[in-house]
Amino acid sequence: MRKRLSILALGLLAFGAAGQARAGTVAFSGSLAVQFATPDTIAVTGSGIATVDAASGAHIGSLDLPASPFSLQGVVLPFTDPAVAPIKGVQATLHNAAGHFSGSPLGGTMAINGVTKVCLFKACTGSPPANISVPVDVVGVGGTAAVTTGLVSVTVVGAPWTAGTAAVGTLTQHGFSHGPASATSSTAVNSGALRLVTPIFISTSIGSAAVVGAFGLLDLHFVPEPATVLLVGAGVAGLVMLGRARRP
């Protein structure tokens, strides 16, 4: 009898500890992308551990992300759409700062730190006569960053992230948060998904590229932490052992 109670306690303790771990932290994988008004997109994948304030480990009240699970170095994105000429591409070195999100819809600030080089008149792989390095740390936070080289200037206006709707002129992007089977109140559980969006307004002093709309897209998919998987496994094993112990 004492052995059975010990096994049952082990199983329940493992399940309880797993639930507590999920309510405080949750592992994620996902991607961070910058999508321009053209079909062109810069994207990088990453993973890490987020801190979540969630009711019963399900509905997210607040979410904190660590710095730099998403980073890229010198990635070149050519622009082929003639509508944005004379911009021929960008070269980006970026990483995310730590982020904090709360409210309903979920939203908040997470800066994109680094520099994006705008390549004018020729591709980034060549030697264009005008390259402008544009700081982008206002993206995902708010504010304005501007730089001028010779007769060319570029201004970037950023805004906080939201799981609602972001707009640049008539262009829109929609965020979302849901759990398994698209349930809206179980985002923080395993297989929950979250998209946060932020508008990026880019203006230049040149021709048809006077205004270029873009969006930041942060996609997170919540997955079991290794420690949680081990705890749940221990709980299952304990209950299996209990069932075996009860057999005559």
The 8 nearest C-alpha neighbors of each residue, nearest first, counted from 0:
[[1, 3, 2, 4, 5, 244, 245, 6],
 [0, 2, 4, 3, 5, 6, 7, 8],
 [3, 1, 5, 0, 4, 6, 244, 7],
 [2, 4, 0, 6, 5, 1, 241, 7],
 [3, 5, 7, 1, 6, 2, 8, 0],
 [6, 4, 2, 8, 3, 7, 9, 1],
 [5, 7, 9, 3, 8, 4, 237, 241],
 [8, 6, 4, 10, 9, 5, 3, 11],
 [9, 7, 5, 11, 6, 10, 12, 4],
 [10, 8, 6, 12, 7, 11, 237, 13],
 [9, 11, 234, 237, 7, 13, 12, 8],
 [12, 10, 14, 8, 13, 9, 15, 7],
 [13, 11, 15, 9, 10, 14, 8, 16],
 [14, 12, 234, 230, 16, 10, 11, 15],
 [13, 15, 17, 11, 12, 16, 234, 231],
 [16, 14, 12, 18, 17, 13, 11, 19],
 [15, 17, 19, 13, 18, 14, 12, 20],
 [16, 18, 14, 20, 227, 15, 19, 230],
 [19, 17, 21, 15, 16, 20, 22, 14],
 [18, 20, 16, 22, 21, 17, 15, 23],
 [21, 19, 17, 23, 18, 22, 24, 16],
 [20, 22, 18, 24, 19, 25, 23, 56],
 [23, 21, 56, 19, 20, 53, 24, 18],
 [24, 22, 20, 51, 21, 50, 52, 19],
 [25, 23, 50, 21, 51, 49, 20, 22],
 [24, 26, 49, 21, 48, 50, 27, 224],
 [27, 25, 48, 224, 222, 221, 47, 223],
 [28, 26, 221, 220, 46, 222, 47, 48],
 [29, 27, 46, 220, 45, 219, 221, 47],
 [28, 30, 219, 218, 45, 44, 220, 46],
 [29, 31, 44, 218, 43, 45, 217, 32],
 [30, 32, 217, 43, 42, 216, 44, 218],
 [33, 31, 42, 216, 41, 215, 34, 43],
 [32, 34, 215, 41, 214, 40, 216, 42],
 [35, 33, 40, 214, 213, 32, 215, 39],
 [34, 36, 213, 37, 39, 212, 40, 214],
 [37, 35, 212, 213, 38, 211, 34, 39],
 [36, 38, 35, 39, 80, 34, 78, 83],
 [39, 37, 40, 36, 35, 34, 80, 78],
 [38, 40, 37, 35, 34, 78, 41, 76],
 [41, 39, 34, 33, 35, 42, 38, 32],
 [40, 42, 33, 32, 34, 76, 39, 43],
 [43, 41, 32, 31, 40, 33, 30, 44],
 [42, 44, 31, 30, 69, 32, 71, 70],
 [45, 43, 30, 29, 69, 31, 42, 46],
 [44, 46, 69, 68, 29, 28, 30, 43],
 [47, 45, 28, 27, 68, 29, 48, 44],
 [46, 48, 27, 26, 68, 49, 28, 45],
 [47, 49, 26, 25, 27, 24, 50, 46],
 [50, 48, 64, 25, 24, 63, 26, 51],
 [51, 49, 24, 63, 62, 23, 25, 64],
 [52, 50, 62, 23, 24, 53, 61, 49],
 [51, 53, 61, 60, 59, 23, 62, 22],
 [54, 52, 59, 56, 58, 60, 57, 51],
 [53, 55, 56, 58, 57, 59, 52, 60],
 [56, 54, 57, 53, 22, 58, 18, 19],
 [57, 55, 22, 53, 54, 187, 21, 188],
 [56, 58, 185, 187, 55, 188, 53, 54],
 [57, 59, 184, 185, 53, 54, 186, 187],
 [60, 58, 53, 61, 187, 52, 57, 186],
 [61, 59, 53, 52, 101, 58, 102, 62],
 [62, 60, 101, 52, 100, 59, 51, 63],
 [61, 63, 51, 100, 50, 99, 101, 52],
 [64, 62, 99, 50, 98, 49, 100, 51],
 [63, 65, 49, 98, 97, 99, 62, 66],
 [66, 64, 97, 67, 98, 63, 49, 68],
 [65, 67, 97, 96, 95, 68, 64, 98],
 [66, 68, 95, 69, 94, 70, 96, 65],
 [69, 67, 45, 46, 66, 47, 70, 65],
 [68, 70, 67, 45, 94, 95, 44, 43],
 [71, 69, 94, 93, 67, 68, 95, 43],
 [70, 72, 93, 92, 94, 74, 43, 73],
 [71, 73, 92, 74, 93, 91, 70, 94],
 [72, 74, 92, 91, 90, 75, 71, 93],
 [73, 75, 91, 90, 72, 71, 76, 92],
 [76, 74, 90, 89, 73, 77, 91, 123],
 [75, 77, 89, 88, 90, 78, 74, 41],
 [78, 76, 88, 87, 79, 75, 89, 122],
 [79, 77, 88, 87, 80, 76, 39, 86],
 [78, 80, 81, 77, 87, 88, 39, 83],
 [79, 81, 82, 78, 83, 37, 84, 38],
 [82, 80, 84, 83, 79, 85, 78, 86],
 [81, 83, 80, 84, 207, 208, 37, 85],
 [82, 84, 208, 81, 86, 80, 85, 207],
 [85, 83, 86, 81, 82, 208, 87, 207],
 [84, 86, 120, 119, 87, 83, 208, 206],
 [87, 85, 119, 84, 83, 88, 118, 120],
 [88, 86, 78, 122, 119, 118, 121, 77],
 [89, 87, 77, 78, 118, 76, 86, 123],
 [88, 90, 117, 76, 116, 118, 75, 91],
 [89, 91, 75, 116, 74, 115, 73, 76],
 [92, 90, 115, 73, 74, 93, 114, 116],
 [91, 93, 72, 73, 71, 113, 114, 115],
 [92, 94, 113, 71, 70, 112, 91, 111],
 [95, 93, 70, 67, 112, 69, 111, 71],
 [96, 94, 111, 67, 66, 69, 112, 110],
 [95, 97, 66, 110, 109, 111, 67, 98],
 [98, 96, 66, 65, 64, 109, 95, 99],
 [97, 99, 109, 64, 63, 108, 96, 100],
 [98, 100, 63, 107, 62, 108, 64, 109],
 [99, 101, 107, 106, 62, 61, 105, 63],
 [102, 100, 61, 105, 106, 60, 107, 62],
 [103, 101, 105, 104, 106, 60, 61, 100],
 [104, 102, 105, 101, 106, 60, 162, 163],
 [103, 105, 162, 102, 163, 106, 161, 101],
 [104, 106, 103, 102, 101, 162, 161, 100],
 [105, 107, 161, 100, 160, 101, 162, 104],
 [108, 106, 100, 160, 159, 99, 101, 161],
 [107, 109, 140, 159, 139, 98, 99, 160],
 [108, 110, 98, 139, 96, 97, 140, 111],
 [111, 109, 139, 96, 136, 140, 138, 112],
 [112, 110, 95, 136, 94, 138, 96, 135],
 [113, 111, 136, 94, 93, 110, 95, 135],
 [114, 112, 93, 92, 134, 135, 94, 111],
 [113, 115, 134, 92, 133, 135, 91, 132],
 [114, 116, 91, 133, 90, 132, 117, 92],
 [115, 117, 132, 90, 89, 131, 133, 118],
 [118, 116, 89, 131, 130, 88, 132, 115],
 [119, 117, 130, 88, 123, 87, 89, 86],
 [120, 118, 86, 85, 129, 121, 87, 130],
 [119, 121, 85, 87, 127, 86, 118, 122],
 [122, 120, 127, 119, 87, 125, 123, 118],
 [121, 123, 87, 124, 125, 88, 118, 77],
 [122, 124, 118, 125, 88, 121, 89, 90],
 [123, 125, 122, 126, 75, 121, 127, 77],
 [126, 124, 123, 122, 127, 121, 118, 128],
 [125, 127, 128, 124, 121, 123, 122, 129],
 [128, 126, 121, 129, 125, 120, 119, 130],
 [129, 127, 126, 130, 119, 120, 121, 118],
 [130, 128, 127, 119, 131, 118, 120, 148],
 [131, 129, 118, 117, 119, 116, 127, 132],
 [130, 132, 117, 116, 133, 129, 148, 118],
 [133, 131, 116, 115, 114, 117, 134, 130],
 [132, 134, 115, 114, 116, 131, 135, 146],
 [135, 133, 114, 136, 113, 115, 144, 132],
 [134, 136, 137, 138, 114, 133, 112, 111],
 [135, 137, 112, 111, 138, 110, 134, 113],
 [138, 136, 157, 141, 140, 135, 142, 139],
 [139, 137, 157, 136, 140, 135, 111, 110],
 [138, 140, 159, 110, 109, 158, 160, 108],
 [141, 139, 159, 108, 158, 137, 138, 110],
 [142, 140, 158, 157, 137, 159, 139, 138],
 [141, 143, 137, 157, 156, 158, 144, 140],
 [142, 144, 156, 155, 137, 157, 145, 154],
 [145, 143, 155, 154, 156, 134, 137, 142],
 [146, 144, 154, 153, 155, 143, 147, 152],
 [145, 147, 153, 152, 133, 154, 148, 144],
 [148, 146, 152, 151, 149, 153, 145, 150],
 [149, 147, 151, 150, 152, 131, 146, 129],
 [148, 150, 151, 147, 152, 129, 131, 146],
 [149, 151, 148, 152, 147, 204, 205, 129],
 [152, 150, 148, 149, 147, 204, 205, 153],
 [151, 153, 147, 204, 203, 146, 148, 150],
 [152, 154, 203, 146, 145, 202, 147, 155],
 [155, 153, 145, 202, 201, 144, 203, 146],
 [154, 156, 201, 144, 143, 200, 145, 157],
 [157, 155, 143, 200, 142, 199, 201, 144],
 [156, 158, 138, 141, 137, 199, 142, 139],
 [157, 159, 141, 140, 139, 138, 197, 198],
 [160, 158, 139, 140, 108, 107, 141, 197],
 [159, 161, 197, 106, 196, 107, 139, 195],
 [162, 160, 106, 195, 163, 196, 105, 197],
 [161, 163, 174, 195, 175, 105, 104, 194],
 [164, 162, 174, 161, 104, 173, 175, 165],
 [163, 165, 173, 172, 174, 166, 162, 171],
 [166, 164, 172, 198, 171, 197, 196, 173],
 [167, 165, 171, 170, 198, 168, 172, 164],
 [166, 168, 170, 212, 198, 169, 171, 200],
 [169, 167, 170, 166, 212, 171, 200, 198],
 [168, 170, 167, 171, 166, 212, 172, 165],
 [171, 169, 167, 168, 166, 172, 212, 36],
 [172, 170, 166, 165, 167, 169, 173, 164],
 [171, 173, 165, 164, 166, 196, 174, 170],
 [174, 172, 164, 163, 165, 171, 175, 196],
 [173, 175, 162, 194, 163, 195, 196, 164],
 [176, 174, 162, 194, 193, 163, 177, 173],
 [177, 175, 193, 192, 186, 194, 183, 162],
 [178, 176, 183, 186, 181, 182, 192, 191],
 [177, 179, 191, 186, 185, 182, 181, 192],
 [178, 180, 181, 191, 190, 182, 177, 185],
 [179, 181, 182, 178, 177, 191, 183, 190],
 [182, 180, 177, 178, 179, 183, 191, 176],
 [181, 183, 178, 177, 180, 184, 179, 185],
 [182, 184, 177, 185, 178, 181, 176, 186],
 [185, 183, 58, 182, 186, 57, 177, 178],
 [186, 184, 57, 178, 58, 187, 188, 183],
 [185, 187, 178, 191, 177, 188, 58, 57],
 [188, 186, 57, 185, 191, 56, 59, 58],
 [189, 187, 57, 191, 186, 185, 190, 56],
 [188, 190, 222, 221, 191, 223, 187, 179],
 [191, 189, 221, 179, 222, 188, 220, 178],
 [192, 190, 178, 186, 221, 189, 188, 179],
 [193, 191, 220, 177, 219, 176, 178, 186],
 [192, 194, 176, 219, 175, 218, 177, 220],
 [193, 195, 218, 174, 175, 217, 162, 176],
 [194, 196, 162, 174, 161, 217, 160, 216],
 [197, 195, 216, 160, 161, 215, 174, 217],
 [196, 198, 160, 215, 214, 165, 139, 159],
 [199, 197, 214, 165, 166, 167, 158, 213],
 [200, 198, 213, 157, 214, 156, 212, 201],
 [199, 201, 156, 212, 155, 213, 167, 198],
 [202, 200, 155, 211, 154, 210, 212, 199],
 [203, 201, 210, 209, 154, 153, 211, 155],
 [204, 202, 153, 209, 205, 152, 154, 210],
 [203, 205, 152, 209, 151, 153, 206, 202],
 [206, 204, 203, 209, 208, 207, 151, 85],
 [205, 207, 208, 209, 204, 85, 84, 203],
 [206, 208, 209, 83, 205, 84, 82, 210],
 [209, 207, 83, 210, 206, 205, 84, 211],
 [208, 210, 203, 202, 207, 205, 204, 206],
 [211, 209, 202, 208, 201, 203, 212, 200],
 [212, 210, 201, 202, 208, 213, 36, 200],
 [211, 213, 36, 200, 167, 201, 35, 199],
 [212, 214, 35, 199, 34, 36, 198, 200],
 [215, 213, 198, 34, 199, 197, 33, 216],
 [214, 216, 33, 197, 196, 32, 34, 198],
 [217, 215, 196, 32, 31, 195, 33, 214],
 [216, 218, 31, 195, 194, 30, 196, 32],
 [219, 217, 194, 29, 30, 193, 216, 31],
 [220, 218, 29, 193, 192, 28, 27, 194],
 [219, 221, 192, 28, 27, 29, 191, 190],
 [220, 222, 27, 191, 189, 190, 26, 192],
 [221, 223, 189, 26, 27, 190, 220, 224],
 [224, 222, 189, 26, 227, 228, 225, 221],
 [223, 225, 227, 26, 226, 228, 222, 25],
 [226, 224, 228, 227, 229, 223, 26, 230],
 [227, 225, 229, 224, 228, 230, 17, 223],
 [226, 228, 230, 224, 17, 229, 225, 231],
 [227, 229, 225, 231, 226, 230, 232, 223],
 [230, 228, 232, 226, 227, 231, 233, 225],
 [231, 229, 233, 227, 13, 232, 228, 17],
 [230, 232, 234, 228, 233, 229, 14, 227],
 [231, 233, 229, 235, 230, 234, 228, 236],
 [232, 234, 230, 236, 231, 235, 237, 229],
 [235, 233, 10, 13, 231, 237, 232, 236],
 [236, 234, 232, 238, 237, 233, 239, 231],
 [235, 237, 233, 239, 234, 238, 232, 240],
 [236, 238, 10, 240, 234, 235, 239, 6],
 [237, 239, 241, 235, 240, 236, 10, 242],
 [240, 238, 236, 242, 241, 237, 235, 243],
 [239, 241, 237, 243, 238, 242, 244, 236],
 [242, 240, 238, 244, 239, 243, 6, 3],
 [243, 241, 239, 245, 240, 244, 238, 246],
 [242, 244, 240, 246, 241, 245, 239, 238],
 [243, 245, 241, 242, 246, 240, 3, 247],
 [246, 244, 242, 243, 241, 247, 3, 240],
 [245, 247, 243, 244, 242, 241, 240, 239],
 [246, 245, 244, 243, 242, 241, 0, 3]]
